[in-house]
Amino acid sequence: MRRYSAFAIAREAARHHQGWERAWKSPAPKKSYDAIIVGAGGHGLATAYYLGRNHGIRNVAVIEKGWLGGGNTGRNTTIIRSNYLQDPSAAIFEKARSLYETLSQDLNYNIMFSPRGVMMLAQTEHELRGWQRTAHANKLQGIETEFIGPKKVKELCPIINLDGPRYPVLGALWQARGGTARHDAVAWGYARACSDMGMDIIQQTEVTGVRRDGGKVIGVETTKGFIGCTKLGIVVAGHSGVLAEMAGFRLPIESVALQALVSEPIKPCMDVVVMANTVHGYMSQSDKGEMVIGGGADGYNNYTQRGSFHHVEETVRALVETFPIISRLKMLRWWGGIVDMTGDRSPILSTTPVENCFINCGWGTGGFKAIPGSGWAMAELMAKGHSPLAEEFSLTRFREGRFIDESVAAGVAH
Ligand SMILES: Cc1cc2nc3c(=O)[nH]c(=O)nc-3n(C[C@H](O)[C@H](O)[C@H](O)COP(=O)(O)OP(=O)(O)OC[C@H]3O[C@@H](n4cnc5c(N)ncnc54)[C@H](O)[C@@H]3O)c2cc1C
């Protein structure tokens, strides 16, 4: 595949952009593969990419029922940070954040990583003590964060109102190297690199069953027929429970819709990401000028991939005290994605009761930021049977009571 470069752009400009190749091929499925990944979201594609790049396993298919990146990967608010409290979470999210720093160069695809800084506001005494504790924990974990006071918050984000009557801003946990990236580009970049390694990305093909020989997986039934495999990776976010049932085991997971919205575009006014967890809302400004606003998850289990009016009202109402300017903005559109939530709000990266079948799920409301680290660990797990980054996230933790409780730590996980 031809590399993208400034020279290539100039060459194509001179010949009316007739020479660009397709970014990835659309092959018919082969009879069998060394590894099949179900789900062409960021996590599935990153798993395939690192299987090829780090472990030399390239006879791989990624099977997607819709279009690649059309699940949560193309629907999220793109916040990237690694300031988690628990050590296993901090390790995998920091691995991901550091891989994001050079991902555009590694993939030869501009993922528009923007380390503009992420601040998580402290708006109650309890939250203030919580973020100070996280800043100390991050120091021990080697993650660069700091607790900053209201004056610094105002300097970094001039449109913020510090003196809200209900929830004044008392400070914030600040991660200067956190930020955002273009979500579709992450999926497209990994897909192009996988295709370039000879892997097959098979879109518009639904996995409808998992075929086993005794306790061992031997392939998948799909809408395009049976496809054999030696190893199977299930990476389908909100549909994890459905796929696990096909394979013959159960997951401690729930599927709910999570929603977000964007405003009309306005002039640049905010160049950091702000999360306000007490009132529950978070906001950043996109390169187009829209204010990107994240809301909450539905309060009941569902598979509804769309937004609803009451979330728009609830989220804007939550944020308007801290960001009075949004009271005058028109909201352009809103949407939803189906996220997969575990009880401790931490992911599952694990072997399963079925031999050669692996699962990567449970990233819930916060898995975009984890994509490179999760793919790295999942590929290692599938290739070698274990991965230091994935060890603590095994399925057995639920039986053994070894929870990695990020919901208590953060209250929110985007
Ligand atoms: C509104 C919203 C805001 C968010 N904000 C953030 C944020 O700011 N920061 C952050 O870090 N995270 C955020 N997240 C979470 C993040 O988007 C997800 O954790 C992450 O994208 C999950 O990626 P994935 O690859 O596991 O899943 P997905 O991208 O959902 O991919 C799974 C794929 O599996 C496919 N699939 C399902 N069933 C089958 C089948 N039977 N056969 C074949 N294919 C199948 C689906 O079609 C889908 O494409 C947000 C999520 C939402 C919805």
The ligand as a MOL file (V3000), in Angstrom:
LIG
                    3D

  0  0  0     0  0            999 V3000
M  V30 BEGIN CTAB
M  V30 COUNTS 53 58 0 0 0
M  V30 BEGIN ATOM
M  V30 1 C -21.9770 8.5730 23.6680 0
M  V30 2 C -20.6910 7.9090 24.0630 0
M  V30 3 C -19.6540 8.6740 24.5600 0
M  V30 4 C -18.4450 8.0610 24.9230 0
M  V30 5 N -17.4010 8.8580 25.3010 0
M  V30 6 C -16.1920 8.3100 25.5430 0
M  V30 7 C -15.0680 9.1490 25.7870 0
M  V30 8 O -15.1540 10.3770 25.7750 0
M  V30 9 N -13.8620 8.5590 26.0480 0
M  V30 10 C -13.7370 7.1900 26.0770 0
M  V30 11 O -12.6380 6.7230 26.3670 0
M  V30 12 N -14.7870 6.3730 25.7830 0
M  V30 13 C -16.0020 6.8950 25.5130 0
M  V30 14 N -17.0670 6.0850 25.2060 0
M  V30 15 C -16.9100 4.6180 25.2390 0
M  V30 16 C -16.2300 4.0740 23.9890 0
M  V30 17 O -16.8580 4.5960 22.8480 0
M  V30 18 C -16.2940 2.5590 23.9550 0
M  V30 19 O -15.8280 2.0050 25.1770 0
M  V30 20 C -15.4160 1.9880 22.8410 0
M  V30 21 O -15.6100 2.6790 21.6460 0
M  V30 22 C -15.7090 0.5390 22.6360 0
M  V30 23 O -15.0520 0.1110 21.4680 0
M  V30 24 P -15.2500 -1.3460 20.9260 0
M  V30 25 O -14.3440 -1.5160 19.7850 0
M  V30 26 O -15.1300 -2.3150 22.0670 0
M  V30 27 O -16.7890 -1.3910 20.5320 0
M  V30 28 P -17.5800 -0.8720 19.2410 0
M  V30 29 O -16.9310 0.2940 18.6220 0
M  V30 30 O -19.0050 -0.7420 19.6640 0
M  V30 31 O -17.3950 -2.0820 18.2390 0
M  V30 32 C -18.0450 -3.3330 18.4050 0
M  V30 33 C -18.4590 -3.7940 17.0270 0
M  V30 34 O -18.9690 -5.1350 17.1170 0
M  V30 35 C -19.9320 -5.2650 16.0910 0
M  V30 36 N -20.7800 -6.4440 16.3780 0
M  V30 37 C -21.6650 -6.6250 17.3810 0
M  V30 38 N -22.2650 -7.8270 17.2720 0
M  V30 39 C -21.7200 -8.4300 16.1800 0
M  V30 40 C -21.9500 -9.6800 15.5460 0
M  V30 41 N -22.8370 -10.5720 16.0060 0
M  V30 42 N -21.2330 -9.9700 14.4300 0
M  V30 43 C -20.3180 -9.0910 13.9260 0
M  V30 44 N -20.0850 -7.8710 14.4870 0
M  V30 45 C -20.7780 -7.5630 15.6050 0
M  V30 46 C -20.7090 -3.9380 16.1730 0
M  V30 47 O -21.4180 -3.6880 14.9790 0
M  V30 48 C -19.5880 -2.9450 16.4320 0
M  V30 49 O -19.1250 -2.3130 15.2490 0
M  V30 50 C -18.2970 6.6460 24.8320 0
M  V30 51 C -19.3460 5.8720 24.3370 0
M  V30 52 C -20.5320 6.4890 23.9370 0
M  V30 53 C -21.6350 5.6380 23.3850 0
M  V30 END ATOM
M  V30 BEGIN BOND
M  V30 1 1 1 2
M  V30 2 1 2 3
M  V30 3 2 2 52
M  V30 4 2 3 4
M  V30 5 1 4 5
M  V30 6 1 4 50
M  V30 7 2 5 6
M  V30 8 1 6 7
M  V30 9 1 6 13
M  V30 10 2 7 8
M  V30 11 1 7 9
M  V30 12 1 9 10
M  V30 13 2 10 11
M  V30 14 1 10 12
M  V30 15 2 12 13
M  V30 16 1 13 14
M  V30 17 1 14 15
M  V30 18 1 14 50
M  V30 19 1 15 16
M  V30 20 1 16 17
M  V30 21 1 16 18
M  V30 22 1 18 19
M  V30 23 1 18 20
M  V30 24 1 20 21
M  V30 25 1 20 22
M  V30 26 1 22 23
M  V30 27 1 23 24
M  V30 28 2 24 25
M  V30 29 1 24 26
M  V30 30 1 24 27
M  V30 31 1 27 28
M  V30 32 2 28 29
M  V30 33 1 28 30
M  V30 34 1 28 31
M  V30 35 1 31 32
M  V30 36 1 32 33
M  V30 37 1 33 34
M  V30 38 1 33 48
M  V30 39 1 34 35
M  V30 40 1 35 36
M  V30 41 1 35 46
M  V30 42 1 36 37
M  V30 43 1 36 45
M  V30 44 2 37 38
M  V30 45 1 38 39
M  V30 46 1 39 40
M  V30 47 2 39 45
M  V30 48 1 40 41
M  V30 49 2 40 42
M  V30 50 1 42 43
M  V30 51 2 43 44
M  V30 52 1 44 45
M  V30 53 1 46 47
M  V30 54 1 46 48
M  V30 55 1 48 49
M  V30 56 2 50 51
M  V30 57 1 51 52
M  V30 58 1 52 53
M  V30 END BOND
M  V30 END CTAB
M  END
